[in-house]
Amino acid sequence: MGALFALIIVVYILLILFGANPGNAFFQFMASIAEPLALFFPGLFDLTNDTLQLILNYGLAAVFWLVVTGFLARLVARY
């Protein structure tokens, strides 16, 4: 599940980086899913470079989901 969450966030990052049309239905759909999944990470770092800020904030959210769900999977597998 965490890999899916991370994939959604990464696709959203790529859509923004490659200049996807924000009015497009697919972009809006991905944004409506990715933004809540990013939790508190957007705005965590306020950088002057918008591209770096996007990659850092949303990228940390993707890594967070991979780490947390990996930890939970190992914890559940023990019991």
N, C-alpha and C positions, 0 to 999 in steps of 0.2 A: 504494500500500500504506500509506503514511504517513497519508493522509487517512482510510483505513478504521480504522487504529489510533486516530487522534484522535477519530473519530466514536464509536467504542466507549467511549473514556474520557469523552467529553462525555455520552453517554447514561447512563453510570454515575453521573456527577455529578448529572445531572438526576433520576435515580431516587432518589438519596439526598436531594436538596434538596426534592423533592415528597413525601417521606415514604413511599416504596414499602415494602411489606411485605418484610422481609429473609428471611422464610420462603418467599416465592414462588419458584417454580422459575426463572422468567425473571430475576428479580433475582439469584439465586444463579449462574445461568449468566453473566450480564453481569459479576458480581463476579469470577468465576473467570477471565475473560478480561482484564478491565480492570486488576486488581491486578498481575499480572505485567508488563503493558504499561507500567505507571506507573514501573517500574524503581526507582530510588532516590529518587524525588521525594516519595512520602508520608513525612511526618515531617521533611522538609527544613526547613520553617518550623513552629515551635511557637507558635501564636497562642492567645490566650484565646477568640477568637471561632471556634467550630468550623466554622461555615458558610464564613467567609472562609478558614480554613485548608484546608478541602476544596477550595474553588475554586482557591486559589493553588497548592497542591501538585499536584493532579491536572490543573489547567489548564496548569501548566508542562510536565507530561508530554505533554499533547496538542500544545502548541506545539513541544516538542522533536521529536516525531515528524514534524511538518510541516516543520520547518526541516531536519532531518537528511536526510529522504528527498528533499526538494527539492534540497538540495545534492548528494546522490548522483546524482540523476537528471540534473542539469546536468553533473556530472563524467563520467558514462557517455556522455551525448550528445556530448560533445566528442571522444571516442575511438571 
